[in-house]
Amino acid sequence: MATVATASPGGDLRGALTEAKGVASGLPDLLVEARRVAATIIAGWHGRRVAGRGETFWQFRPFMPGEAAATIDWRRSARDDQYYVREKEWEAAHMVWLWADLSASMAFASRLADVSKRDRALVLLLALTELLATAGERVGLLGESDPILARDAAERIADFLSRAEARRPDTRVLRRFTDAVLIGDFLDPLPETEAFLDAIVRTGARAHLIQVVDPIEETFPYTGRTEFIDPESGIRHMVGRAEQYQQDYRNRLAALRETLSTICRRRDWSFLIHRTDRPATEPLLSIHARLADRHSHAAAASWGTAA
């Protein structure tokens, strides 16, 4: 939802603006791509099983002094010289809210990338939905849907996305111990982004930010006479020697990222940077691992309290 964006020399963003308004048209193909990406990760993922309250058997472990005798599995213990406890898998579903920036700036794609920022953000969101649904988690599209606990969550989220508007979501549904994964370019004026994140802080939820950028937005390879266009407002700015702005642009981008990183680090949130010329699996692996780690800690805390 950026208010400042770059365009290649002489580029026309009218097509990109039209594309941004037609999110629904590309969703079937994006859902197929998201499932392919999710399947790649699932194939190499060793599971998220956690000991705790549930009905599914997980493993036997030695009985520990101080535990209740009722927890002993006498049949298994009879086959050995020590007592064993039958552990079950923790089955409480965790809640993860997802949001992707659908504004005009996200429709940008340069000659250095095969996909737009918006399409990559949607693939990341739908692939993460598929991963979480497979793991038995509850997911929801922030500001657009109720929590969903179903294997077909990706299709249902895609349906909500087809009707979603390019706006900041309502954060009031967030609760303590829930997670929110936010995907966008985060190039808005910093005060707007900080106000959005402060609203999440007040809910007690934990956020994970994925900044999706086109490679040309990092490298700034422009030289000579170049026209820059703001995709949000349509404002045009012509410069005679674009290379003179390169270092200042890079410094401002680095400063923005440092601020966002600091905000997230102080709150034990996540902040990732993803370029659209890189595989979609890279940020998904990292975010999935963070969510799994948080799930494990919550499970251990819940089981420990119950014991």
C-alpha positions as CSV (number, residue, x, y, z in Angstrom):
1,M,0.0,0.0,0.0
2,A,2.9,2.3,-0.8
3,T,2.5,5.9,-1.7
4,V,6.0,6.0,-3.3
5,A,6.9,3.6,-6.0
6,T,9.3,3.5,-9.0
7,A,8.5,2.8,-12.6
8,S,10.9,1.9,-15.4
9,P,11.7,4.6,-17.8
10,G,8.7,5.5,-19.9
11,G,6.7,2.7,-18.2
12,D,2.9,2.8,-18.2
13,L,1.3,1.6,-15.0
14,R,-2.3,1.8,-16.3
15,G,-2.3,-1.9,-17.0
16,A,-0.9,-2.6,-13.5
17,L,-3.7,-0.5,-12.0
18,T,-6.3,-2.4,-13.9
19,E,-4.7,-5.7,-12.9
20,A,-4.8,-4.7,-9.2
21,K,-8.6,-4.3,-9.5
22,G,-9.0,-7.8,-10.9
23,V,-7.5,-9.9,-8.2
24,A,-10.1,-12.6,-8.7
25,S,-9.2,-13.4,-12.3
26,G,-5.8,-14.7,-11.4
27,L,-6.7,-16.6,-8.2
28,P,-7.3,-20.1,-9.7
29,D,-3.8,-20.1,-11.2
30,L,-2.3,-18.6,-8.0
31,L,-4.0,-21.3,-5.9
32,V,-2.4,-24.0,-8.0
33,E,1.0,-22.4,-7.7
34,A,0.5,-22.0,-3.9
35,R,-0.3,-25.7,-3.6
36,R,2.8,-26.6,-5.5
37,V,4.9,-24.5,-3.2
38,A,3.2,-25.9,-0.1
39,A,3.7,-29.5,-1.3
40,T,7.5,-28.8,-1.8
41,I,7.7,-27.7,1.9
42,I,5.5,-30.5,3.3
43,A,7.7,-33.1,1.5
44,G,10.7,-31.9,3.5
45,W,8.9,-31.0,6.7
46,H,9.2,-33.5,9.7
47,G,6.0,-32.5,11.4
48,R,5.0,-30.3,14.2
49,R,3.9,-32.9,16.8
50,V,4.0,-31.8,20.4
51,A,3.2,-33.7,23.6
52,G,0.1,-32.6,25.4
53,R,-3.6,-33.1,25.8
54,G,-5.3,-35.0,23.0
55,E,-6.5,-38.4,21.8
56,T,-3.8,-39.4,19.4
57,F,-1.0,-41.7,20.7
58,W,2.4,-40.3,20.1
59,Q,5.1,-42.2,22.1
60,F,6.0,-43.9,25.4
61,R,8.4,-42.2,27.8
62,P,9.9,-43.2,31.1
63,F,7.8,-42.3,34.2
64,M,9.2,-39.4,36.2
65,P,9.2,-39.2,40.0
66,G,6.4,-36.9,41.2
67,E,4.0,-37.8,38.4
68,A,0.6,-39.3,39.2
69,A,0.5,-43.1,39.2
70,A,-2.6,-42.9,37.0
71,T,-0.5,-41.8,34.1
72,I,1.5,-45.1,34.0
73,D,0.8,-47.5,31.2
74,W,0.9,-50.8,33.1
75,R,0.8,-53.0,30.0
76,R,3.9,-51.4,28.5
77,S,5.6,-51.2,31.9
78,A,5.1,-54.9,32.4
79,R,7.4,-55.7,29.5
80,D,10.4,-53.9,31.1
81,D,12.1,-53.1,34.4
82,Q,10.8,-49.5,34.6
83,Y,7.5,-47.7,34.4
84,Y,6.3,-45.9,31.2
85,V,3.8,-43.2,30.5
86,R,1.8,-43.1,27.3
87,E,2.0,-39.6,25.7
88,K,-0.6,-38.2,23.4
89,E,-0.2,-35.5,20.8
90,W,-1.3,-32.0,21.7
91,E,-4.2,-31.3,19.4
92,A,-5.5,-27.8,20.3
93,A,-5.7,-25.8,17.1
94,H,-3.7,-22.5,17.0
95,M,-5.2,-19.4,15.4
96,V,-3.3,-17.6,12.6
97,W,-4.7,-14.6,10.8
98,L,-3.4,-13.8,7.3
99,W,-3.4,-10.5,5.4
100,A,-1.9,-9.4,2.0
101,D,-1.7,-5.9,0.7
102,L,-3.8,-5.7,-2.5
103,S,-3.2,-2.0,-3.2
104,A,-2.1,-0.6,-6.6
105,S,1.6,-0.5,-5.7
106,M,1.6,-4.3,-5.2
107,A,0.7,-4.8,-8.9
108,F,4.2,-3.6,-9.9
109,A,6.5,-6.0,-11.7
110,S,9.7,-4.9,-13.4
111,R,11.8,-6.6,-16.2
112,L,13.9,-8.2,-13.5
113,A,11.1,-10.4,-12.1
114,D,8.6,-12.9,-13.6
115,V,5.7,-12.0,-11.2
116,S,4.2,-9.0,-9.6
117,K,4.5,-8.3,-5.9
118,R,0.8,-8.8,-5.5
119,D,0.8,-12.2,-7.2
120,R,3.8,-13.4,-5.1
121,A,2.1,-12.1,-1.9
122,L,-1.1,-14.1,-2.8
123,V,0.9,-17.2,-3.5
124,L,2.7,-16.9,-0.1
125,L,-0.6,-16.3,1.7
126,L,-2.4,-19.3,0.0
127,A,0.5,-21.6,0.4
128,L,0.8,-20.7,4.1
129,T,-2.9,-21.4,4.4
130,E,-2.4,-24.8,2.9
131,L,0.5,-25.6,5.2
132,L,-1.4,-24.5,8.3
133,A,-4.6,-26.3,7.3
134,T,-2.6,-29.5,6.7
135,A,-1.2,-29.1,10.3
136,G,-4.7,-28.8,11.7
137,E,-4.5,-25.1,12.5
138,R,-7.2,-22.5,12.3
139,V,-6.7,-19.8,9.8
140,G,-8.6,-16.7,8.8
141,L,-8.3,-13.8,6.4
142,L,-7.8,-10.7,8.6
143,G,-10.8,-8.4,8.3
144,E,-12.5,-10.6,5.7
145,S,-13.4,-14.0,7.2
146,D,-14.1,-15.9,10.3
147,P,-11.7,-18.5,11.6
148,I,-11.5,-21.6,9.4
149,L,-10.6,-25.1,10.6
150,A,-10.8,-27.3,7.5
151,R,-8.6,-29.0,4.9
152,D,-10.1,-26.9,2.2
153,A,-9.1,-23.6,3.9
154,A,-7.0,-22.5,0.9
155,E,-10.0,-22.6,-1.4
156,R,-12.2,-20.8,1.1
157,I,-9.6,-18.1,1.7
158,A,-9.2,-17.7,-2.1
159,D,-12.9,-17.0,-2.3
160,F,-12.7,-14.3,0.4
161,L,-9.7,-12.8,-1.4
162,S,-11.7,-12.5,-4.7
163,R,-14.0,-10.1,-2.9
164,A,-11.5,-8.4,-0.6
165,E,-10.8,-4.7,-0.8
166,A,-7.4,-3.0,-0.8
167,R,-7.5,-1.6,2.7
168,R,-6.0,-1.9,6.2
169,P,-7.8,-4.7,7.9
170,D,-9.8,-4.5,11.1
171,T,-7.4,-5.7,13.9
172,R,-10.0,-5.9,16.6
173,V,-10.5,-9.6,16.0
174,L,-6.9,-10.3,17.1
175,R,-6.5,-11.8,20.5
176,R,-3.6,-12.6,22.8
177,F,-1.7,-15.8,21.8
178,T,-2.9,-15.5,18.2
179,D,-0.5,-14.8,15.3
180,A,-0.9,-12.4,12.3
181,V,1.1,-12.9,9.2
182,L,1.2,-9.6,7.2
183,I,2.4,-9.6,3.6
184,G,3.1,-6.4,1.7
185,D,5.7,-4.0,0.5
186,F,5.4,-1.8,3.6
187,L,6.5,1.3,1.6
188,D,3.8,3.5,3.0
189,P,4.8,6.6,5.0
190,L,6.3,5.2,8.2
191,P,3.8,6.9,10.6
192,E,0.9,5.0,8.8
193,T,2.7,1.7,9.2
194,E,3.6,2.3,12.8
195,A,-0.1,3.2,13.6
196,F,-1.2,-0.1,12.0
197,L,1.4,-2.1,14.0
198,D,0.5,-0.3,17.2
199,A,-3.1,-1.4,16.8
200,I,-1.8,-5.0,16.6
201,V,0.4,-4.5,19.7
202,R,-2.7,-3.4,21.7
203,T,-4.4,-6.7,20.9
204,G,-1.6,-8.8,22.4
205,A,-1.2,-10.8,19.2
206,R,2.1,-11.6,17.6
207,A,2.8,-10.4,14.1
208,H,5.1,-11.7,11.3
209,L,5.9,-9.2,8.6
210,I,7.0,-10.3,5.1
211,Q,8.2,-7.4,3.0
212,V,7.7,-8.3,-0.7
213,V,9.8,-6.2,-3.1
214,D,10.6,-6.3,-6.7
215,P,14.4,-6.6,-7.3
216,I,14.5,-3.3,-9.2
217,E,13.2,-1.6,-6.0
218,E,16.3,-2.7,-4.2
219,T,18.9,-2.2,-6.9
220,F,17.6,1.1,-8.4
221,P,19.4,0.7,-11.7
222,Y,17.9,3.8,-13.3
223,T,20.2,6.2,-15.2
224,G,19.6,9.3,-17.4
225,R,16.2,10.8,-17.9
226,T,13.6,8.8,-16.0
227,E,10.0,9.3,-15.1
228,F,8.8,8.0,-11.7
229,I,5.1,7.3,-11.1
230,D,3.2,6.9,-7.9
231,P,0.8,4.0,-8.6
232,E,-1.5,5.1,-5.7
233,S,-2.0,8.8,-6.7
234,G,-0.8,8.8,-10.3
235,I,1.7,11.6,-9.5
236,R,4.6,11.7,-12.0
237,H,8.1,13.0,-11.4
238,M,10.6,13.4,-14.1
239,V,14.4,13.6,-13.3
240,G,17.2,14.3,-15.7
241,R,19.9,12.1,-14.1
242,A,18.3,9.3,-12.1
243,E,21.6,7.9,-11.0
244,Q,22.1,10.9,-8.7
245,Y,19.3,9.6,-6.5
246,Q,20.5,6.1,-6.2
247,Q,22.5,6.3,-3.0
248,D,19.9,8.5,-1.2
249,Y,17.2,6.0,-2.2
250,R,19.1,3.0,-0.9
251,N,19.8,4.8,2.3
252,R,16.2,5.6,2.9
253,L,15.1,2.0,2.1
254,A,17.7,0.7,4.5
255,A,16.5,3.1,7.2
256,L,12.9,2.0,6.7
257,R,13.8,-1.6,7.0
258,E,15.9,-1.0,10.1
259,T,13.0,0.7,11.8
260,L,10.6,-2.1,10.9
261,S,13.2,-4.7,12.0
262,T,13.6,-2.9,15.3
263,I,9.9,-2.7,15.9
264,C,9.5,-6.4,15.4
265,R,12.6,-7.4,17.3
266,R,11.5,-5.5,20.4
267,R,8.2,-7.4,20.4
268,D,9.6,-10.8,19.5
269,W,7.9,-10.5,16.1
270,S,9.3,-11.6,12.8
271,F,10.5,-9.4,9.9
272,L,11.5,-11.0,6.6
273,I,12.4,-9.5,3.3
274,H,11.5,-11.4,0.1
275,R,12.4,-10.5,-3.4
276,T,10.1,-11.6,-6.2
277,D,13.0,-13.1,-8.2
278,R,13.7,-15.5,-5.3
279,P,11.8,-18.8,-4.7
280,A,8.6,-18.5,-2.7
281,T,9.6,-21.4,-0.5
282,E,12.3,-19.3,1.2
283,P,10.1,-17.0,3.4
284,L,7.5,-19.8,3.8
285,L,10.1,-22.1,5.4
286,S,11.1,-19.4,7.8
287,I,7.6,-18.2,8.8
288,H,6.4,-21.8,9.1
289,A,9.3,-22.6,11.5
290,R,8.5,-19.5,13.6
291,L,4.8,-20.5,13.8
292,A,5.7,-24.1,14.7
293,D,8.1,-22.9,17.4
294,R,5.4,-20.7,18.9
295,H,2.9,-23.5,18.7
296,S,5.4,-25.8,20.5
297,H,5.9,-23.3,23.4
298,A,2.2,-22.8,23.8
299,A,1.6,-26.5,23.8
300,A,4.2,-27.1,26.4
301,A,2.9,-24.4,28.6
302,S,-0.7,-25.7,28.3
303,W,0.3,-29.3,29.1
304,G,2.5,-28.2,32.0
305,T,-0.3,-26.3,33.5
306,A,-2.7,-29.2,33.2
307,A,-0.2,-31.6,34.8
